[in-house]
Amino acid sequence: MARYAQNGTARDGMGVVISGATVIVYEADTTTPATIYAAKSGGSAVSGASLTTGTDGTFLFYVDDGDYPSGAQFDITATKGILSNSLYDVMVF
């Protein structure tokens, strides 16, 4: 089994970085939290598929090919207060 990285930067609609935003990864077109990991190997899945962006708005997570087939897609939502932005149908593999 292998894990594949997905990283990005959370930004609002004007392109301004959102630091400290909550990022949740869902299985595409659902409200089901995806099984993601914080490390390239080892460790448990991230609870609720939720992580927090750094001060520079960046985030990083891993998807294991033992959990999802090649070509699986995900929706990624970053939220902080009234700010929210989403990416849809992101393919990690």
C-alpha positions, 0 to 999 in steps of 0.5 A: 500500500502507498499513500499519496500527498495532497497539499494546498493553500486555503484562500477566500474568494478574493485570493487572500490566504486563510490561516487557521482555517478548518479543512475537511476532506469529503468523499466526492459529492457526499457529506461522508468524511474521507479517510485521510492521514497526517503522515506518509506512513504509519499512524491512524486516520485523521479524526473526522477528516479535519485539519487546520491550515498553518499561518500561511494557509497551507494544508497537507494530508495523505490518502492511502490506496488501500482505502480508495481505488485509483481515480477516487475523487474528493471534495475539500472545504476550508472554513473560518468564521464566515469565510469558506471555499471549496474544491470539488472532484479533486483526484489525489492519486 
